[in-house]
Structures are given as structure tokens and as C-alpha cells.
Amino acid sequence: MAPLDPLRTTCLRYLIVYCLIVTLVSCASISEQVLQGPADWDERLQAQRQINDWAIKARLGVQTETEGGSFDVFWQQHDGGFDIRLIAPMGQGAVHIDGDADGVLISLANGRMQYSDNPDDLFAEMTGLSLPVNSLQDWLRGMPIQNEPVQYISWNESGQLYKIEQGGWRVEMSRYQTIDGYELPNKFYLEREDRPELSVRLLVREWRLGPTEQ
């Protein structure tokens, strides 16, 4: 058999590489999402629920058709209570959310303060942005909201929560890392079922588990 000329060899090489890439991408898209929960899912949930004291540093982006904003997030969780600070870049403003299961107090940089038993509605009213404060307490730990119906759920190949539809939100979580033996997601993308123009992105830059100073 006559040897291939250099041009045909190069073309063949590119064709092989292309086919390999297509195959890998196809496999990734097929296996990325698993609809059957892992056999040890209940045990995983029980372990995640033991995380009661924790803190994160994150970057939050909220975008609609007409407006949006980005914030640095400092969130401390302690015995069911939370202290959340959202700081906009270049001194454009800040939001302080201090609350627990009974209600929240939201304070803005202009001195306005208001208390409510519904943090999500109050946050939207005071800032014009939508953020599921209560729900994030569970999603951040890689698990569904407790005692809340689930419309859809899937896992990744490692048995970690990947996508969930719950409480009117569609949530995708990824980039898990192991912190003190717990598997915790670092990247979140959220959408509202009734507001397709709204998107929320949260990237956790640092996790700390255990009691934190208040």
C-alpha cells in the first residue's frame, strides 16, 4: 500500500481528533445527568443536614431583561440563623440580611430597615432583585429544601445533586468539592419558572464549616 501524502495524513489526523471530540462530548451530555438517585441518597442527605454552622464567601450575579447587579456575598449560618452581607462593587451599595426561621431584618446602605417573616418578598421589595434566601440555605449544602415538594430532580454520575425544580425555581449546581468530608457544590445557576427573563448565578469562592465568629 502506497504511503499517504502529507496533506491527506494531516486531514486524516484532524478527522480522527474531531470524531474523538464529538464522541466525548456526546458521552458527557448523555451521562451528565442521572435521573435515578444513588443507592445511598438518604444517607447523603442525613450527612448534609448535620451541617448547621458554616460560612461562605461568594460572588452573586442577578440579571433581568432591563436590570441587573453583582455582589460579593459573605454568608454566616449558625443554629438556624443567618447573617448575610451583599456588597456591590465600587461602593455602589450594600445589603445586610439578619434572620432566622421566624423572620428577617433587611438593612440597606441608605439606612432603610424593614422586618418581615418572608425574606424573599422583602428582599425583592427593597432591592428590586429576586433571591430565594430561605431556599438557598439547603441548596448551598447540595440538598433539596426540606419539607418542600420537588417537581424535578437529577444527579450527576458521582451521585451528587445536579438539577432540581422546587419552590418555583429551577436550580443547577456543579463544581463540587470535599470540605471536611462533606461534598459541597460551588457553582449555582437559578431561574424562575414564572420569570424566564430572570437568571441568578452564584459562585462560591470559599467554604468554612463549623462555628464562626458573629
C-alpha positions in Angstrom: 0.0 0.0 0.0 1.3 3.4 -1.0 2.0 5.8 1.9 -0.4 8.8 2.3 0.8 12.1 1.2 1.4 14.8 4.0 -1.8 16.7 3.2 -4.0 13.6 3.4 -2.2 12.5 6.5 -2.9 15.9 8.2 -6.6 15.8 7.1 -7.0 12.3 8.4 -5.4 13.2 11.7 -7.8 16.2 12.1 -10.8 14.0 11.2 -9.8 11.4 13.9 -9.4 14.1 16.5 -12.7 15.7 15.6 -14.5 12.3 15.8 -13.0 11.7 19.3 -14.1 15.1 20.5 -17.7 14.6 19.2 -17.8 11.2 20.9 -16.5 12.5 24.2 -18.9 15.5 24.1 -21.8 13.2 23.3 -20.9 10.8 26.1 -20.7 13.7 28.5 -24.0 15.1 27.6 -25.7 11.7 27.9 -24.1 10.8 31.2 -24.0 14.3 32.7 -27.5 13.9 34.2 -28.8 10.8 36.1 -32.5 10.6 36.9 -32.1 7.7 39.3 -30.9 8.7 42.7 -27.9 6.9 44.2 -28.5 4.0 46.5 -27.1 5.9 49.4 -29.0 9.1 48.8 -30.8 9.0 52.1 -27.5 8.6 53.9 -26.0 11.5 52.0 -29.0 13.7 52.9 -28.7 12.8 56.6 -25.0 13.7 56.5 -25.6 17.1 54.7 -28.3 18.0 57.3 -25.7 17.8 60.0 -24.0 20.9 58.6 -25.6 23.6 60.8 -22.7 26.1 61.2 -21.0 27.3 58.1 -19.8 30.3 56.2 -19.2 31.1 52.6 -17.6 33.9 50.5 -19.2 34.0 47.1 -19.9 36.1 44.0 -23.6 36.7 43.1 -25.0 38.0 39.8 -28.6 38.8 39.2 -29.9 39.7 35.7 -33.2 40.5 34.1 -34.1 42.0 30.7 -33.8 45.5 32.0 -31.6 45.5 35.0 -29.0 43.5 36.9 -26.4 43.6 39.6 -23.4 41.8 41.1 -22.4 41.5 44.7 -19.7 40.0 46.9 -21.5 37.7 49.3 -20.5 37.0 52.9 -22.9 34.5 54.5 -22.7 33.0 58.0 -25.1 30.3 59.1 -25.4 29.5 62.8 -28.0 27.3 64.5 -30.7 28.1 62.0 -30.0 31.8 62.0 -28.1 33.6 59.2 -26.2 36.8 58.7 -25.8 37.7 55.0 -24.0 40.7 53.6 -24.2 41.6 49.9 -21.7 44.3 48.9 -21.9 45.9 45.4 -18.6 46.9 43.7 -17.1 50.4 43.7 -19.2 51.4 46.8 -22.5 51.2 44.9 -24.3 49.9 47.9 -24.7 47.1 50.4 -27.5 44.9 51.8 -27.5 43.3 55.2 -29.9 40.4 55.9 -30.1 39.2 59.5 -32.6 36.5 60.3 -33.8 33.0 61.3 -36.8 30.8 60.8 -39.2 33.4 62.3 -38.3 36.3 60.1 -35.6 38.7 58.8 -34.4 42.2 59.2 -33.0 43.7 55.9 -30.9 46.9 56.1 -29.8 49.0 53.1 -26.8 51.3 52.9 -29.1 54.3 52.8 -30.3 53.5 56.4 -33.6 52.0 55.4 -34.5 48.9 57.5 -37.5 46.6 57.4 -38.6 43.4 59.2 -40.6 40.6 57.7 -41.4 36.9 58.0 -40.9 36.5 54.3 -37.3 37.2 53.3 -37.7 36.6 49.6 -40.6 39.0 49.1 -38.9 41.6 51.4 -35.6 41.4 49.5 -37.4 41.8 46.2 -39.4 44.8 47.5 -36.4 46.6 48.9 -33.8 45.9 46.2 -35.8 45.1 43.1 -34.0 41.8 42.8 -35.2 38.3 43.3 -33.2 35.9 45.6 -34.5 32.8 47.4 -32.8 33.4 50.7 -34.5 30.6 52.7 -34.2 28.0 49.9 -30.5 28.7 49.4 -29.8 27.5 52.9 -30.5 24.0 51.7 -29.4 24.2 48.1 -26.0 25.5 49.2 -25.5 22.3 51.1 -26.3 20.2 48.0 -29.7 19.0 49.0 -33.4 19.8 48.4 -35.4 22.2 50.6 -36.7 20.1 53.5 -40.5 19.6 53.6 -41.0 21.2 50.2 -42.4 19.3 47.1 -39.9 18.5 44.4 -41.1 18.9 40.8 -37.9 17.5 39.2 -34.6 16.2 40.4 -31.5 14.7 38.9 -28.0 13.8 40.0 -24.5 13.7 38.4 -22.5 10.5 37.9 -21.0 10.9 41.3 -24.4 10.8 43.0 -24.4 14.5 43.8 -27.4 16.7 43.4 -27.2 18.3 39.9 -30.6 19.8 38.9 -33.7 20.4 40.9 -37.1 22.2 40.4 -38.5 23.3 43.7 -40.3 26.3 45.2 -40.8 27.8 41.8 -37.1 27.8 40.9 -35.0 25.7 38.6 -31.6 25.2 40.1 -28.4 23.7 38.6 -25.4 23.1 40.8 -21.9 21.9 40.0 -18.2 22.1 40.8 -18.4 20.0 44.0 -15.5 19.9 46.3 -14.9 18.0 49.5 -14.8 20.1 52.6 -14.1 18.4 55.9 -15.5 15.2 54.5 -18.7 16.8 53.0 -19.3 17.1 49.3 -20.5 20.7 48.6 -21.3 22.5 45.4 -19.6 25.7 44.4 -21.4 26.9 41.3 -25.1 27.6 41.0 -27.4 28.8 38.2 -31.0 29.6 39.1 -34.1 30.5 37.0 -37.7 31.3 37.9 -40.4 29.2 36.2 -42.7 32.3 36.0 -39.9 34.7 35.1 -37.8 33.3 32.3 -36.0 36.6 31.8 -34.5 36.3 35.3 -31.2 34.5 35.9 -29.2 34.2 39.1 -25.6 33.0 39.3 -23.7 32.2 42.4 -20.1 31.2 42.6 -18.8 30.1 46.0 -15.2 31.1 46.4 -14.6 29.8 49.9 -16.3 27.3 52.2 -15.8 27.2 56.0 -17.5 24.6 58.2 -18.0 24.9 62.0 -19.0 27.8 64.3 -17.9 31.2 63.1 -17.5 34.5 65.0 -20.5 36.8 64.8 
